[in-house]
Amino acid sequence: MGGLPKELGFELVEPLRMLFKDEVRKLGLLMDVPKQFISRHPFPGPGLGVRILGDVCAEGALETIRAVDEIYINEIRAAGLYDEIWQAFAVFLPIKSVGVQGDQRTHSHVVGLRAITSSDGMTADWYQFEAKFLQNVSAKICNQVKNVNRVVYDITSKPPSTVEWE
């Protein structure tokens, strides 16, 4: 048995579920929802798994993408860029790359970073970070996430791509 109970104790207002992200934000402003909730970047309905290309159960994939995403979003916040960006996130790619960390060769994971600007989420442009920002984020990810040795940045607009990579 699923869904809502027959007796809710309140009137269910529909079709709010049919609103787009920008419309939900406008409604939130009218309802005095705190700005920290309204300006939060969208998270995919299906969950973090859509940000892992390939096998979601791949060894360390979830832990890796969580760690990379945390570093990335924290650096965006620290730079004061969070509210300029509609959505930013990391993607776990199903490939490994040869690299050098310390004095040893590595064969580790590649992760992608994506950040977009948009007014409604229906079309989007990639966010043009300064090269120094991307360089610092990449170095921090590779130094702090032990099984990542390569970071790429997605510069594709929507269309032709979508926001998420799934």
Secondary structure in CASP SS format (residue, H / E / C, confidence):
PFRMAT SS
TARGET T0000
AUTHOR 0000-0000-0000
METHOD secondary structure of the structure
MODEL  1
M C 1.00
G C 1.00
G C 1.00
L C 1.00
P C 1.00
K C 1.00
E C 1.00
L C 1.00
G C 1.00
F C 1.00
E C 1.00
L C 1.00
V C 1.00
E C 1.00
P C 1.00
L H 1.00
R H 1.00
M H 1.00
L C 1.00
F C 1.00
K H 1.00
D H 1.00
E H 1.00
V H 1.00
R H 1.00
K H 1.00
L H 1.00
G H 1.00
L H 1.00
L H 1.00
M C 1.00
D C 1.00
V C 1.00
P C 1.00
K H 1.00
Q H 1.00
F H 1.00
I H 1.00
S C 1.00
R C 1.00
H C 1.00
P C 1.00
F C 1.00
P C 1.00
G C 1.00
P C 1.00
G C 1.00
L H 1.00
G H 1.00
V H 1.00
R H 1.00
I E 1.00
L C 1.00
G C 1.00
D C 1.00
V C 1.00
C C 1.00
A C 1.00
E C 1.00
G C 1.00
A H 1.00
L H 1.00
E H 1.00
T H 1.00
I H 1.00
R H 1.00
A H 1.00
V H 1.00
D H 1.00
E H 1.00
I H 1.00
Y H 1.00
I H 1.00
N H 1.00
E H 1.00
I H 1.00
R H 1.00
A H 1.00
A C 1.00
G C 1.00
L C 1.00
Y H 1.00
D H 1.00
E H 1.00
I C 1.00
W C 1.00
Q E 1.00
A E 1.00
F E 1.00
A E 1.00
V E 1.00
F E 1.00
L E 1.00
P E 1.00
I E 1.00
K E 1.00
S E 1.00
V E 1.00
G E 1.00
V E 1.00
Q E 1.00
G C 1.00
D C 1.00
Q E 1.00
R E 1.00
T E 1.00
H E 1.00
S E 1.00
H E 1.00
V E 1.00
V E 1.00
G E 1.00
L E 1.00
R E 1.00
A E 1.00
I E 1.00
T E 1.00
S C 1.00
S C 1.00
D C 1.00
G C 1.00
M C 1.00
T C 1.00
A E 1.00
D E 1.00
W E 1.00
Y C 1.00
Q C 1.00
F C 1.00
E C 1.00
A H 1.00
K H 1.00
F H 1.00
L H 1.00
Q H 1.00
N H 1.00
V H 1.00
S H 1.00
A H 1.00
K H 1.00
I H 1.00
C H 1.00
N H 1.00
Q H 1.00
V C 1.00
K C 1.00
N C 1.00
V E 1.00
N E 1.00
R E 1.00
V E 1.00
V E 1.00
Y E 1.00
D C 1.00
I C 1.00
T C 1.00
S C 1.00
K E 1.00
P C 1.00
P C 1.00
S C 1.00
T C 1.00
V C 1.00
E C 1.00
W C 1.00
E C 1.00
END
